[in-house]
Amino acid sequence: MPVMADVSQRSQAKKMIDEVIKTFGRVDILVNNAGIGTGGTTLDTTEDVWDRTIAVNLKGPFNCTQEAAKHMVQQKYGKIINTSSISGLGGASVGELAYCCAKAGLIAIMKVFRNVDYRPKRFPGLVFKLKRPKTATLIFTTGKMVCTGAKSEKEAFGAVRRVVRELRKEGFIISRSPKIDVVNVVGTADVGGEIDLEAMSDVLENVMYEPEQFPGAIYRMTDPKVVLLVFASGKLVITGAKREEQVHEAADKIRAILIDHELLH
């Protein structure tokens, strides 16, 4: 189904995508391949050549991507392929100023959206990754988000707020500030000695130790209410805490219990 369009014009890019939707009912793949090659150095590139090259080679993919992505988000599937050039990485020659700049901009656009992964056949949510702080936020159609990987409560709160800002920037309507609850703080610790896990399972209550299935003992502490994975090396993994302070409290408490029962050597 051929459709003639000047992708540098937003109205024509929209009309092109609308025609696809009208004919097929959905758009699964967008290939941004329209482009023009222009010559000109820094000194002799005219303003008209610059404007036209940027409009087709950079604004064009932006227009088509936004129009197609709206439908892809609704249908929960879609792939976008941008055709750039090695000229956008290091420049081809001094005689292709506008072309190189446009392709470099296209590569930058791809990098901006690289931190988002959505594969509904594998997982029902979208994965939004941040480098700073280094976190992964799972976003669901219900509006629920799950932020993982933060090193502190402060980082987790900051990551969620940043994701919300990024979504708003891209046109998603989020009318109120997110309500953030900490549901699971995971921490590690070292009690400073080796632990007799066999004796621990005999002496203490709420301990499960089955070395054939798992190399550590599972200890369920009631106050604070957390679960500890205890290893013979003295390493601990503490899960289920609601606050960072509970992780420190649990580590101190289990160490004292191990010493009291002569289980720490």
Steps between C-alpha positions, in 0.01 A plus 500: 500500500701802380441833675675816386607728782756761597605365840642838599142627518326377814155505339616279213679258731181471705291448186735223386472312830124557510470341153685194626267473799196547279611225262653242735356594839844523664865588442754243617826622346627844403819533295629858489693484174409825320800726455683736268871542439637853485846646465651808654770600743461717808565809289295430189196308631201726441227545757246345262713188453553471876130542581386251234755235595420522871127504424503180293782301662434587865158658546347244263586197717388696807160576342443142382620349827264705714200434277565125474596459867159629614334202334772254604452591866124444472536165325781401741741408222722666245853527366674811365811475284701814423739499204793723591854515364858459608524870411302571816769340716810676381413704194563387143673802356518876535263526203195344670439725799120496512471130415746394773329718760157361412618138526676573830171639631315186391749282688442718808123445472555124494718525811228692683247220444753218552422483871145375437418134435147372431440138404143413604529139384772445759395743773179707540679817606737751345853513643638855536870499584692791648878532523488756781386368733557154352150357528237317298139611537226262388200692366158337457187613313319537834733787588688293757880519504760283670846651540785254556876525538520819707770505769292702742147623564609846385624359168176305448284808562720706267487235226120479504465878484746518211312231305176693550669818373628318192154359425339842536765646271403247233135601520357246744232654719580446869276733696629447853822435682583130545422334831816310589510212749807296591394134504830311502847610604769240432838518671812294551720461806791302640494390865876455509539127542384158387154374598404142590181476293418144608508599867315821424207306352489278814528779760297785355133518405377626163804358321483288186819330385502248216852505353404263217265768364664827612848561648379744766261501792180703482424681825172685547540780753182637658632835624585660269294287264761393245639185342871429520697269274786384719812339353774301671759760397327757720340684209139610534231614257216685672169545317153627574595811696289813461775742601878506482521514880332159524779343295765630743286397800453146363873457429595609853230284654589177316868547586412531868279188480777300333752604767258424784445147368870448418423452131752757376861388479 
